[in-house]
Amino acid sequence: MKNRLLIAILSLIISLPAFALDLGDAKSQGLVGEKINGYIGLIKESDEVKALIDEVNAKRKAAYAKVAAKNNLPIKDVELLAGKKLIEKAQSGEIVETQTGKWVKK
Amino acid sequence: MVKHTLFLASSVFLLTACTPKVEVAAPEKPITINLNVKIEHEIKIKVEKELDNLFDEKSDIF
């Protein structure tokens, strides 16, 4: 009985999704792209994707702000550096923004 | 004797002529070393490291 309860609780915790749509999936499905400004951009319009983008970008902004404050840098510098790194480390098949603002598949 | 004096005089003259004279002139402008480039580079490397950690820690948003 105790075991069952434990399993029930564990499965509840494990199954709790961070997002309705996972960022990794959204990237590999080409729904979102990595932008040069350090945030993700919308490629395929849908409410679900929009919600994901808003949430991810808000969290990213908070994280960038922390790094910027810690190093006494303008947030813009951190965003651009992060954008460059994220585009570099994007997997092949994922979509990234070029310097001219176009989406390309890596 | 005369030869001797002449030799002495000339050698003294030659010796003084050979005394090295090094002049160190102070620069007119103060020497400034620009360290900005190096510091900026170090900050960039530090921030890059922090971002790498961030990407690993928060893989759900990166």
Backbone of each chain as nested JSON, in Angstrom:
{
  "chains": [
    {"id": "A", "residues": [
      {"number": 1, "name": "MET", "atoms": {"N": [0.839, -1.207, 0.0], "CA": [0.0, 0.0, 0.0], "C": [0.871, 1.253, 0.0]}},
      {"number": 2, "name": "LYS", "atoms": {"N": [1.846, 1.224, 0.89], "CA": [2.753, 2.362, 0.985], "C": [3.502, 2.569, -0.336]}},
      {"number": 3, "name": "ASN", "atoms": {"N": [3.897, 1.431, -0.897], "CA": [4.624, 1.471, -2.162], "C": [3.792, 2.102, -3.267]}},
      {"number": 4, "name": "ARG", "atoms": {"N": [2.54, 1.725, -3.297], "CA": [1.649, 2.251, -4.334], "C": [1.549, 3.759, -4.251]}},
      {"number": 5, "name": "LEU", "atoms": {"N": [1.427, 4.211, -3.009], "CA": [1.29, 5.658, -2.786], "C": [2.555, 6.37, -3.268]}},
      {"number": 6, "name": "LEU", "atoms": {"N": [3.682, 5.756, -2.935], "CA": [4.971, 6.329, -3.328], "C": [5.083, 6.409, -4.841]}},
      {"number": 7, "name": "ILE", "atoms": {"N": [4.672, 5.323, -5.484], "CA": [4.727, 5.285, -6.95], "C": [3.795, 6.333, -7.543]}},
      {"number": 8, "name": "ALA", "atoms": {"N": [2.631, 6.469, -6.941], "CA": [1.664, 7.455, -7.44], "C": [2.237, 8.864, -7.341]}},
      {"number": 9, "name": "ILE", "atoms": {"N": [2.851, 9.158, -6.187], "CA": [3.427, 10.498, -5.995], "C": [4.578, 10.722, -6.965]}},
      {"number": 10, "name": "LEU", "atoms": {"N": [5.449, 9.718, -7.061], "CA": [6.612, 9.833, -7.952], "C": [6.195, 10.058, -9.398]}},
      {"number": 11, "name": "SER", "atoms": {"N": [5.22, 9.292, -9.828], "CA": [4.806, 9.414, -11.23], "C": [4.191, 10.782, -11.491]}},
      {"number": 12, "name": "LEU", "atoms": {"N": [3.532, 11.321, -10.453], "CA": [2.939, 12.65, -10.594], "C": [4.043, 13.693, -10.772]}},
      {"number": 13, "name": "ILE", "atoms": {"N": [5.074, 13.559, -9.941], "CA": [6.185, 14.514, -10.009], "C": [6.89, 14.426, -11.365]}},
      {"number": 14, "name": "ILE", "atoms": {"N": [7.155, 13.192, -11.779], "CA": [7.891, 12.988, -13.027], "C": [7.086, 13.475, -14.226]}},
      {"number": 15, "name": "SER", "atoms": {"N": [5.777, 13.225, -14.168], "CA": [4.974, 13.558, -15.345], "C": [4.648, 15.051, -15.457]}},
      {"number": 16, "name": "LEU", "atoms": {"N": [4.942, 15.81, -14.394], "CA": [4.634, 17.24, -14.468], "C": [5.495, 17.903, -15.545]}},
      {"number": 17, "name": "PRO", "atoms": {"N": [4.926, 18.337, -16.619], "CA": [5.738, 18.928, -17.686], "C": [6.087, 20.377, -17.377]}},
      {"number": 18, "name": "ALA", "atoms": {"N": [7.305, 20.754, -17.734], "CA": [7.726, 22.136, -17.527], "C": [6.93, 23.043, -18.466]}},
      {"number": 19, "name": "PHE", "atoms": {"N": [6.726, 22.593, -19.665], "CA": [5.935, 23.338, -20.641], "C": [4.984, 22.368, -21.33]}},
      {"number": 20, "name": "ALA", "atoms": {"N": [3.937, 22.92, -21.895], "CA": [3.056, 22.078, -22.686], "C": [3.841, 21.565, -23.893]}},
      {"number": 21, "name": "LEU", "atoms": {"N": [4.67, 22.466, -24.43], "CA": [5.527, 22.106, -25.554], "C": [6.974, 22.26, -25.093]}},
      {"number": 22, "name": "ASP", "atoms": {"N": [7.768, 21.252, -25.341], "CA": [9.158, 21.262, -24.901], "C": [10.02, 22.08, -25.867]}},
      {"number": 23, "name": "LEU", "atoms": {"N": [10.948, 22.859, -25.298], "CA": [11.79, 23.7, -26.159], "C": [12.616, 22.876, -27.133]}},
      {"number": 24, "name": "GLY", "atoms": {"N": [13.145, 21.77, -26.641], "CA": [13.951, 20.904, -27.501], "C": [13.153, 20.399, -28.702]}},
      {"number": 25, "name": "ASP", "atoms": {"N": [11.908, 20.004, -28.42], "CA": [11.041, 19.534, -29.509], "C": [10.731, 20.669, -30.479]}},
      {"number": 26, "name": "ALA", "atoms": {"N": [10.399, 21.82, -29.91], "CA": [10.056, 22.967, -30.749], "C": [11.214, 23.328, -31.675]}},
      {"number": 27, "name": "LYS", "atoms": {"N": [12.44, 23.205, -31.145], "CA": [13.63, 23.505, -31.96], "C": [13.79, 22.475, -33.073]}},
      {"number": 28, "name": "SER", "atoms": {"N": [13.721, 21.197, -32.676], "CA": [13.98, 20.158, -33.682], "C": [12.86, 20.078, -34.723]}},
      {"number": 29, "name": "GLN", "atoms": {"N": [11.659, 20.533, -34.326], "CA": [10.555, 20.532, -35.295], "C": [10.52, 21.802, -36.143]}},
      {"number": 30, "name": "GLY", "atoms": {"N": [11.463, 22.697, -35.873], "CA": [11.53, 23.93, -36.663], "C": [10.405, 24.912, -36.379]}},
      {"number": 31, "name": "LEU", "atoms": {"N": [9.86, 24.836, -35.154], "CA": [8.793, 25.77, -34.788], "C": [9.364, 27.092, -34.291]}},
      {"number": 32, "name": "VAL", "atoms": {"N": [10.558, 27.005, -33.695], "CA": [11.224, 28.208, -33.204], "C": [12.671, 28.216, -33.699]}},
      {"number": 33, "name": "GLY", "atoms": {"N": [13.266, 29.419, -33.707], "CA": [14.656, 29.533, -34.122], "C": [15.443, 30.351, -33.119]}},
      {"number": 34, "name": "GLU", "atoms": {"N": [16.744, 30.118, -33.128], "CA": [17.639, 30.831, -32.218], "C": [18.047, 32.146, -32.884]}},
      {"number": 35, "name": "LYS", "atoms": {"N": [17.787, 33.262, -32.19], "CA": [18.072, 34.572, -32.788], "C": [19.429, 35.122, -32.328]}},
      {"number": 36, "name": "ILE", "atoms": {"N": [19.955, 36.107, -33.075], "CA": [21.269, 36.662, -32.709], "C": [21.191, 37.501, -31.431]}},
      {"number": 37, "name": "ASN", "atoms": {"N": [19.991, 37.898, -31.045], "CA": [19.879, 38.715, -29.829], "C": [19.779, 37.872, -28.559]}},
      {"number": 38, "name": "GLY", "atoms": {"N": [19.999, 36.558, -28.678], "CA": [20.014, 35.709, -27.494], "C": [18.668, 35.128, -27.098]}},
      {"number": 39, "name": "TYR", "atoms": {"N": [17.653, 35.384, -27.904], "CA": [16.319, 34.866, -27.578], "C": [15.822, 33.972, -28.722]}},
      {"number": 40, "name": "ILE", "atoms": {"N": [14.684, 33.28, -28.462], "CA": [14.137, 32.465, -29.542], "C": [13.024, 33.226, -30.249]}},
      {"number": 41, "name": "GLY", "atoms": {"N": [12.9, 32.942, -31.53], "CA": [11.901, 33.618, -32.342], "C": [10.909, 32.627, -32.937]}},
      {"number": 42, "name": "LEU", "atoms": {"N": [9.768, 33.164, -33.269], "CA": [8.663, 32.359, -33.802], "C": [8.878, 32.059, -35.288]}},
      {"number": 43, "name": "ILE", "atoms": {"N": [8.702, 30.813, -35.644], "CA": [8.769, 30.458, -37.059], "C": [7.415, 29.949, -37.528]}},
      {"number": 44, "name": "LYS", "atoms": {"N": [6.854, 28.981, -36.77], "CA": [5.523, 28.481, -37.116], "C": [4.519, 29.0, -36.1]}},
      {"number": 45, "name": "GLU", "atoms": {"N": [3.622, 29.812, -36.588], "CA": [2.644, 30.467, -35.725], "C": [1.659, 29.473, -35.085]}},
      {"number": 46, "name": "SER", "atoms": {"N": [1.606, 29.515, -33.751], "CA": [0.548, 28.793, -33.031], "C": [0.554, 29.288, -31.594]}},
      {"number": 47, "name": "ASP", "atoms": {"N": [-0.6, 29.165, -30.916], "CA": [-0.7, 29.664, -29.547], "C": [0.281, 28.951, -28.627]}},
      {"number": 48, "name": "GLU", "atoms": {"N": [0.413, 27.67, -28.886], "CA": [1.291, 26.87, -28.047], "C": [2.745, 27.329, -28.181]}},
      {"number": 49, "name": "VAL", "atoms": {"N": [3.154, 27.553, -29.41], "CA": [4.529, 28.005, -29.657], "C": [4.743, 29.393, -29.066]}},
      {"number": 50, "name": "LYS", "atoms": {"N": [3.744, 30.245, -29.235], "CA": [3.863, 31.607, -28.692], "C": [4.032, 31.583, -27.18]}},
      {"number": 51, "name": "ALA", "atoms": {"N": [3.24, 30.738, -26.532], "CA": [3.311, 30.628, -25.074], "C": [4.698, 30.151, -24.645]}},
      {"number": 52, "name": "LEU", "atoms": {"N": [5.218, 29.178, -25.394], "CA": [6.554, 28.652, -25.092], "C": [7.603, 29.748, -25.239]}},
      {"number": 53, "name": "ILE", "atoms": {"N": [7.516, 30.49, -26.333], "CA": [8.492, 31.546, -26.599], "C": [8.464, 32.604, -25.495]}},
      {"number": 54, "name": "ASP", "atoms": {"N": [7.253, 33.025, -25.122], "CA": [7.146, 34.049, -24.074], "C": [7.784, 33.583, -22.778]}},
      {"number": 55, "name": "GLU", "atoms": {"N": [7.482, 32.347, -22.426], "CA": [7.996, 31.833, -21.159], "C": [9.516, 31.674, -21.195]}},
      {"number": 56, "name": "VAL", "atoms": {"N": [10.008, 31.071, -22.277], "CA": [11.453, 30.841, -22.39], "C": [12.208, 32.173, -22.417]}},
      {"number": 57, "name": "ASN", "atoms": {"N": [11.708, 33.104, -23.222], "CA": [12.42, 34.377, -23.357], "C": [12.406, 35.194, -22.063]}},
      {"number": 58, "name": "ALA", "atoms": {"N": [11.303, 35.121, -21.326], "CA": [11.24, 35.833, -20.043], "C": [12.261, 35.252, -19.073]}},
      {"number": 59, "name": "LYS", "atoms": {"N": [12.338, 33.916, -19.05], "CA": [13.311, 33.27, -18.153], "C": [14.743, 33.557, -18.584]}},
      {"number": 60, "name": "ARG", "atoms": {"N": [14.947, 33.571, -19.908], "CA": [16.296, 33.882, -20.407], "C": [16.697, 35.291, -20.014]}},
      {"number": 61, "name": "LYS", "atoms": {"N": [15.762, 36.21, -20.171], "CA": [16.057, 37.609, -19.863], "C": [16.497, 37.751, -18.4]}},
      {"number": 62, "name": "ALA", "atoms": {"N": [15.783, 37.07, -17.517], "CA": [16.124, 37.124, -16.093], "C": [17.529, 36.563, -15.854]}},
      {"number": 63, "name": "ALA", "atoms": {"N": [17.834, 35.467, -16.557], "CA": [19.148, 34.845, -16.394], "C": [20.248, 35.756, -16.942]}},
      {"number": 64, "name": "TYR", "atoms": {"N": [20.006, 36.383, -18.085], "CA": [20.994, 37.3, -18.68], "C": [21.215, 38.5, -17.761]}},
      {"number": 65, "name": "ALA", "atoms": {"N": [20.117, 38.996, -17.192], "CA": [20.216, 40.164, -16.315], "C": [21.105, 39.855, -15.117]}},
      {"number": 66, "name": "LYS", "atoms": {"N": [20.989, 38.641, -14.606], "CA": [21.804, 38.239, -13.465], "C": [23.288, 38.235, -13.832]}},
      {"number": 67, "name": "VAL", "atoms": {"N": [23.598, 37.636, -14.993], "CA": [24.996, 37.57, -15.443], "C": [25.528, 38.986, -15.684]}},
      {"number": 68, "name": "ALA", "atoms": {"N": [24.687, 39.829, -16.285], "CA": [25.099, 41.201, -16.598], "C": [25.403, 41.98, -15.318]}},
      {"number": 69, "name": "ALA", "atoms": {"N": [24.519, 41.846, -14.339], "CA": [24.703, 42.577, -13.081], "C": [25.955, 42.095, -12.356]}},
      {"number": 70, "name": "LYS", "atoms": {"N": [26.166, 40.79, -12.386], "CA": [27.311, 40.2, -11.696], "C": [28.633, 40.694, -12.28]}},
      {"number": 71, "name": "ASN", "atoms": {"N": [28.64, 40.91, -13.594], "CA": [29.879, 41.308, -14.265], "C": [29.913, 42.789, -14.611]}},
      {"number": 72, "name": "ASN", "atoms": {"N": [28.921, 43.506, -14.116], "CA": [28.864, 44.944, -14.356], "C": [28.886, 45.284, -15.849]}},
      {"number": 73, "name": "LEU", "atoms": {"N": [28.076, 44.563, -16.596], "CA": [28.019, 44.751, -18.046], "C": [26.595, 45.137, -18.447]}},
      {"number": 74, "name": "PRO", "atoms": {"N": [26.445, 45.844, -19.547], "CA": [25.075, 46.066, -20.037], "C": [24.469, 44.741, -20.502]}},
      {"number": 75, "name": "ILE", "atoms": {"N": [23.178, 44.575, -20.264], "CA": [22.511, 43.3, -20.593], "C": [22.629, 42.987, -22.09]}},
      {"number": 76, "name": "LYS", "atoms": {"N": [22.687, 44.05, -22.895], "CA": [22.813, 43.886, -24.35], "C": [24.054, 43.049, -24.708]}},
      {"number": 77, "name": "ASP", "atoms": {"N": [25.17, 43.321, -24.035], "CA": [26.413, 42.591, -24.307], "C": [26.25, 41.11, -24.008]}},
      {"number": 78, "name": "VAL", "atoms": {"N": [25.599, 40.829, -22.868], "CA": [25.399, 39.435, -22.468], "C": [24.46, 38.742, -23.452]}},
      {"number": 79, "name": "GLU", "atoms": {"N": [23.397, 39.433, -23.851], "CA": [22.432, 38.865, -24.792], "C": [23.102, 38.501, -26.12]}},
      {"number": 80, "name": "LEU", "atoms": {"N": [23.92, 39.423, -26.618], "CA": [24.567, 39.192, -27.918], "C": [25.582, 38.052, -27.847]}},
      {"number": 81, "name": "LEU", "atoms": {"N": [26.311, 38.005, -26.738], "CA": [27.296, 36.936, -26.563], "C": [26.578, 35.583, -26.466]}},
      {"number": 82, "name": "ALA", "atoms": {"N": [25.482, 35.574, -25.719], "CA": [24.698, 34.35, -25.568], "C": [24.114, 33.929, -26.922]}},
      {"number": 83, "name": "GLY", "atoms": {"N": [23.617, 34.912, -27.669], "CA": [23.034, 34.614, -28.98], "C": [24.057, 33.965, -29.899]}},
      {"number": 84, "name": "LYS", "atoms": {"N": [25.268, 34.535, -29.879], "CA": [26.337, 34.006, -30.721], "C": [26.643, 32.555, -30.338]}},
      {"number": 85, "name": "LYS", "atoms": {"N": [26.758, 32.335, -29.038], "CA": [27.086, 30.992, -28.557], "C": [25.966, 29.996, -28.85]}},
      {"number": 86, "name": "LEU", "atoms": {"N": [24.723, 30.43, -28.659], "CA": [23.584, 29.533, -28.869], "C": [23.442, 29.156, -30.341]}},
      {"number": 87, "name": "ILE", "atoms": {"N": [23.734, 30.116, -31.22], "CA": [23.672, 29.825, -32.659], "C": [24.792, 28.841, -33.033]}},
      {"number": 88, "name": "GLU", "atoms": {"N": [25.963, 29.066, -32.416], "CA": [27.096, 28.173, -32.682], "C": [26.796, 26.742, -32.242]}},
      {"number": 89, "name": "LYS", "atoms": {"N": [26.142, 26.631, -31.083], "CA": [25.943, 25.273, -30.554], "C": [24.625, 24.636, -30.987]}},
      {"number": 90, "name": "ALA", "atoms": {"N": [23.885, 25.317, -31.83], "CA": [22.631, 24.738, -32.33], "C": [22.93, 23.469, -33.132]}},
      {"number": 91, "name": "GLN", "atoms": {"N": [22.059, 22.471, -32.966], "CA": [22.243, 21.195, -33.664], "C": [21.923, 21.378, -35.146]}},
      {"number": 92, "name": "SER", "atoms": {"N": [22.487, 20.505, -35.967], "CA": [22.158, 20.614, -37.391], "C": [20.698, 20.207, -37.582]}},
      {"number": 93, "name": "GLY", "atoms": {"N": [20.024, 20.948, -38.448], "CA": [18.594, 20.732, -38.645], "C": [17.763, 21.775, -37.919]}},
      {"number": 94, "name": "GLU", "atoms": {"N": [18.373, 22.413, -36.904], "CA": [17.666, 23.472, -36.189], "C": [17.793, 24.787, -36.953]}},
      {"number": 95, "name": "ILE", "atoms": {"N": [16.881, 25.703, -36.649], "CA": [16.856, 26.955, -37.404], "C": [17.478, 28.084, -36.586]}},
      {"number": 96, "name": "VAL", "atoms": {"N": [18.348, 28.834, -37.262], "CA": [19.019, 29.951, -36.597], "C": [18.94, 31.204, -37.473]}},
      {"number": 97, "name": "GLU", "atoms": {"N": [19.11, 32.346, -36.811], "CA": [19.036, 33.619, -37.532], "C": [20.418, 34.011, -38.049]}},
      {"number": 98, "name": "THR", "atoms": {"N": [20.462, 34.531, -39.262], "CA": [21.738, 34.999, -39.804], "C": [21.939, 36.46, -39.413]}},
      {"number": 99, "name": "GLN", "atoms": {"N": [23.148, 36.98, -39.691], "CA": [23.463, 38.373, -39.382], "C": [22.517, 39.337, -40.096]}},
      {"number": 100, "name": "THR", "atoms": {"N": [21.987, 38.905, -41.234], "CA": [21.092, 39.78, -41.994], "C": [19.631, 39.608, -41.566]}},
      {"number": 101, "name": "GLY", "atoms": {"N": [19.4, 38.774, -40.531], "CA": [18.05, 38.64, -40.005], "C": [17.188, 37.61, -40.709]}},
      {"number": 102, "name": "LYS", "atoms": {"N": [17.831, 36.727, -41.454], "CA": [17.061, 35.674, -42.14], "C": [17.179, 34.363, -41.371]}},
      {"number": 103, "name": "TRP", "atoms": {"N": [16.149, 33.527, -41.494], "CA": [16.198, 32.207, -40.87], "C": [16.9, 31.228, -41.801]}},
      {"number": 104, "name": "VAL", "atoms": {"N": [17.84, 30.476, -41.254], "CA": [18.457, 29.408, -42.055], "C": [18.516, 28.126, -41.241]}},
      {"number": 105, "name": "LYS", "atoms": {"N": [18.446, 27.017, -41.954], "CA": [18.562, 25.714, -41.296], "C": [20.034, 25.369, -41.171]}},
      {"number": 106, "name": "LYS", "atoms": {"N": [20.427, 25.023, -39.97], "CA": [21.841, 24.692, -39.761], "C": [22.185, 23.3, -40.258]}}
    ]},
    {"id": "B", "residues": [
      {"number": 1, "name": "MET", "atoms": {"N": [112.265, 61.625, -23.139], "CA": [111.439, 62.263, -22.113], "C": [110.253, 62.954, -22.74]}},
      {"number": 2, "name": "VAL", "atoms": {"N": [110.57, 63.665, -23.797], "CA": [109.481, 64.377, -24.499], "C": [108.497, 63.365, -25.083]}},
      {"number": 3, "name": "LYS", "atoms": {"N": [109.072, 62.313, -25.608], "CA": [108.243, 61.247, -26.188], "C": [107.307, 60.67, -25.136]}},
      {"number": 4, "name": "HIS", "atoms": {"N": [107.909, 60.5, -23.959], "CA": [107.177, 59.92, -22.844], "C": [105.984, 60.766, -22.471]}},
      {"number": 5, "name": "THR", "atoms": {"N": [106.235, 62.073, -22.326], "CA": [105.156, 62.992, -21.937], "C": [104.08, 62.994, -23.01]}},
      {"number": 6, "name": "LEU", "atoms": {"N": [104.517, 62.97, -24.225], "CA": [103.578, 63.012, -25.343], "C": [102.68, 61.771, -25.321]}},
      {"number": 7, "name": "PHE", "atoms": {"N": [103.345, 60.64, -25.055], "CA": [102.622, 59.381, -24.999], "C": [101.576, 59.433, -23.882]}},
      {"number": 8, "name": "LEU", "atoms": {"N": [101.994, 59.939, -22.74], "CA": [101.121, 60.014, -21.581], "C": [99.921, 60.928, -21.867]}},
      {"number": 9, "name": "ALA", "atoms": {"N": [100.254, 62.062, -22.427], "CA": [99.209, 63.047, -22.718], "C": [98.197, 62.484, -23.69]}},
      {"number": 10, "name": "SER", "atoms": {"N": [98.738, 61.805, -24.712], "CA": [97.828, 61.294, -25.746], "C": [96.976, 60.157, -25.195]}},
      {"number": 11, "name": "SER", "atoms": {"N": [97.599, 59.349, -24.305], "CA": [96.817, 58.232, -23.777], "C": [95.717, 58.735, -22.847]}},
      {"number": 12, "name": "VAL", "atoms": {"N": [96.053, 59.788, -22.097], "CA": [95.023, 60.367, -21.219], "C": [93.881, 60.916, -22.083]}},
      {"number": 13, "name": "PHE", "atoms": {"N": [94.309, 61.582, -23.164], "CA": [93.315, 62.168, -24.062], "C": [92.434, 61.065, -24.665]}},
      {"number": 14, "name": "LEU", "atoms": {"N": [93.069, 59.985, -25.086], "CA": [92.319, 58.886, -25.706], "C": [91.375, 58.227, -24.712]}},
      {"number": 15, "name": "LEU", "atoms": {"N": [91.864, 58.088, -23.485], "CA": [91.038, 57.445, -22.466], "C": [89.775, 58.249, -22.184]}},
      {"number": 16, "name": "THR", "atoms": {"N": [89.98, 59.559, -22.036], "CA": [88.815, 60.385, -21.754], "C": [87.881, 60.395, -22.961]}},
      {"number": 17, "name": "ALA", "atoms": {"N": [88.466, 60.305, -24.121], "CA": [87.635, 60.3, -25.325], "C": [86.767, 59.051, -25.372]}},
      {"number": 18, "name": "CYS", "atoms": {"N": [87.263, 58.0, -24.772], "CA": [86.528, 56.75, -24.83], "C": [85.516, 56.566, -23.709]}},
      {"number": 19, "name": "THR", "atoms": {"N": [85.516, 57.463, -22.756], "CA": [84.563, 57.311, -21.661], "C": [83.143, 57.265, -22.234]}},
      {"number": 20, "name": "PRO", "atoms": {"N": [82.463, 56.175, -21.974], "CA": [81.116, 56.102, -22.55], "C": [80.169, 57.112, -21.93]}},
      {"number": 21, "name": "LYS", "atoms": {"N": [79.416, 57.68, -22.757], "CA": [78.462, 58.665, -22.27], "C": [77.068, 58.241, -22.717]}},
      {"number": 22, "name": "VAL", "atoms": {"N": [76.287, 57.816, -21.78], "CA": [74.929, 57.4, -22.12], "C": [73.963, 58.4, -21.527]}},
      {"number": 23, "name": "GLU", "atoms": {"N": [73.215, 58.948, -22.376], "CA": [72.239, 59.916, -21.892], "C": [70.854, 59.304, -21.914]}},
      {"number": 24, "name": "VAL", "atoms": {"N": [70.198, 59.408, -20.817], "CA": [68.815, 58.924, -20.79], "C": [67.908, 60.142, -20.685]}},
      {"number": 25, "name": "ALA", "atoms": {"N": [67.203, 60.333, -21.719], "CA": [66.307, 61.483, -21.71], "C": [64.915, 61.029, -21.263]}},
      {"number": 26, "name": "ALA", "atoms": {"N": [64.338, 61.758, -20.372], "CA": [62.976, 61.431, -19.928], "C": [62.003, 61.739, -21.058]}},
      {"number": 27, "name": "PRO", "atoms": {"N": [61.044, 60.868, -21.292], "CA": [60.085, 61.144, -22.353], "C": [59.25, 62.386, -22.03]}},
      {"number": 28, "name": "GLU", "atoms": {"N": [58.929, 63.086, -23.074], "CA": [58.194, 64.321, -22.854], "C": [56.77, 64.052, -22.367]}},
      {"number": 29, "name": "LYS", "atoms": {"N": [56.18, 62.997, -22.949], "CA": [54.811, 62.676, -22.525], "C": [54.858, 61.532, -21.516]}},
      {"number": 30, "name": "PRO", "atoms": {"N": [53.944, 61.511, -20.6], "CA": [53.905, 60.37, -19.672], "C": [53.555, 59.084, -20.415]}},
      {"number": 31, "name": "ILE", "atoms": {"N": [54.143, 57.984, -19.975], "CA": [53.892, 56.707, -20.636], "C": [52.542, 56.159, -20.163]}},
      {"number": 32, "name": "THR", "atoms": {"N": [51.68, 55.892, -21.104], "CA": [50.4, 55.295, -20.723], "C": [50.273, 53.937, -21.393]}},
      {"number": 33, "name": "ILE", "atoms": {"N": [49.814, 52.976, -20.633], "CA": [49.62, 51.632, -21.173], "C": [48.133, 51.339, -21.146]}},
      {"number": 34, "name": "ASN", "atoms": {"N": [47.643, 51.017, -22.285], "CA": [46.206, 50.766, -22.376], "C": [45.893, 49.301, -22.065]}},
      {"number": 35, "name": "LEU", "atoms": {"N": [45.256, 49.084, -20.932], "CA": [44.934, 47.719, -20.51], "C": [43.494, 47.341, -20.821]}},
      {"number": 36, "name": "ASN", "atoms": {"N": [42.763, 48.274, -21.392], "CA": [41.34, 48.019, -21.641], "C": [41.096, 46.757, -22.442]}},
      {"number": 37, "name": "VAL", "atoms": {"N": [41.909, 46.592, -23.494], "CA": [41.702, 45.465, -24.397], "C": [41.814, 44.149, -23.641]}},
      {"number": 38, "name": "LYS", "atoms": {"N": [42.857, 44.051, -22.806], "CA": [43.089, 42.809, -22.086], "C": [41.959, 42.546, -21.077]}},
      {"number": 39, "name": "ILE", "atoms": {"N": [41.574, 43.587, -20.366], "CA": [40.514, 43.429, -19.37], "C": [39.209, 43.012, -20.053]}},
      {"number": 40, "name": "GLU", "atoms": {"N": [38.901, 43.66, -21.16], "CA": [37.676, 43.306, -21.869], "C": [37.694, 41.846, -22.306]}},
      {"number": 41, "name": "HIS", "atoms": {"N": [38.865, 41.417, -22.752], "CA": [39.001, 40.031, -23.197], "C": [38.773, 39.068, -22.03]}},
      {"number": 42, "name": "GLU", "atoms": {"N": [39.326, 39.432, -20.871], "CA": [39.168, 38.565, -19.699], "C": [37.721, 38.491, -19.252]}},
      {"number": 43, "name": "ILE", "atoms": {"N": [37.04, 39.636, -19.287], "CA": [35.624, 39.661, -18.903], "C": [34.811, 38.797, -19.862]}},
      {"number": 44, "name": "LYS", "atoms": {"N": [35.156, 38.9, -21.146], "CA": [34.429, 38.137, -22.157], "C": [34.562, 36.635, -21.884]}},
      {"number": 45, "name": "ILE", "atoms": {"N": [35.774, 36.211, -21.573], "CA": [35.998, 34.795, -21.299], "C": [35.23, 34.352, -20.055]}},
      {"number": 46, "name": "LYS", "atoms": {"N": [35.22, 35.228, -19.051], "CA": [34.516, 34.92, -17.798], "C": [33.01, 34.794, -18.056]}},
      {"number": 47, "name": "VAL", "atoms": {"N": [32.481, 35.747, -18.812], "CA": [31.035, 35.73, -19.09], "C": [30.682, 34.521, -19.952]}},
      {"number": 48, "name": "GLU", "atoms": {"N": [31.567, 34.191, -20.885], "CA": [31.308, 33.017, -21.729], "C": [31.217, 31.752, -20.884]}},
      {"number": 49, "name": "LYS", "atoms": {"N": [32.084, 31.666, -19.892], "CA": [32.084, 30.517, -18.993], "C": [30.774, 30.467, -18.206]}},
      {"number": 50, "name": "GLU", "atoms": {"N": [30.379, 31.634, -17.722], "CA": [29.134, 31.705, -16.947], "C": [27.938, 31.323, -17.809]}},
      {"number": 51, "name": "LEU", "atoms": {"N": [27.978, 31.737, -19.073], "CA": [26.882, 31.39, -19.979], "C": [26.854, 29.886, -20.243]}},
      {"number": 52, "name": "ASP", "atoms": {"N": [28.042, 29.301, -20.399], "CA": [28.103, 27.849, -20.613], "C": [27.466, 27.111, -19.442]}},
      {"number": 53, "name": "ASN", "atoms": {"N": [27.787, 27.581, -18.224], "CA": [27.189, 26.961, -17.04], "C": [25.679, 27.135, -17.044]}},
      {"number": 54, "name": "LEU", "atoms": {"N": [25.269, 28.337, -17.423], "CA": [23.836, 28.656, -17.476], "C": [23.116, 27.73, -18.461]}},
      {"number": 55, "name": "PHE", "atoms": {"N": [23.721, 27.538, -19.638], "CA": [23.107, 26.686, -20.655], "C": [22.94, 25.253, -20.122]}},
      {"number": 56, "name": "ASP", "atoms": {"N": [23.948, 24.813, -19.344], "CA": [23.869, 23.451, -18.789], "C": [22.826, 23.36, -17.678]}},
      {"number": 57, "name": "GLU", "atoms": {"N": [22.86, 24.361, -16.786], "CA": [21.947, 24.337, -15.638], "C": [20.485, 24.471, -16.066]}},
      {"number": 58, "name": "LYS", "atoms": {"N": [20.261, 25.362, -16.997], "CA": [18.879, 25.618, -17.413], "C": [18.646, 25.127, -18.831]}},
      {"number": 59, "name": "SER", "atoms": {"N": [18.853, 23.842, -19.007], "CA": [18.722, 23.288, -20.358], "C": [17.272, 23.318, -20.852]}},
      {"number": 60, "name": "ASP", "atoms": {"N": [16.314, 23.591, -19.933], "CA": [14.915, 23.669, -20.379], "C": [14.613, 24.968, -21.113]}},
      {"number": 61, "name": "ILE", "atoms": {"N": [15.473, 25.982, -20.923], "CA": [15.212, 27.252, -21.627], "C": [16.333, 27.614, -22.607]}},
      {"number": 62, "name": "PHE", "atoms": {"N": [17.329, 26.748, -22.717], "CA": [18.401, 27.035, -23.691], "C": [18.59, 25.873, -24.666]}}
    ]}
  ]
}
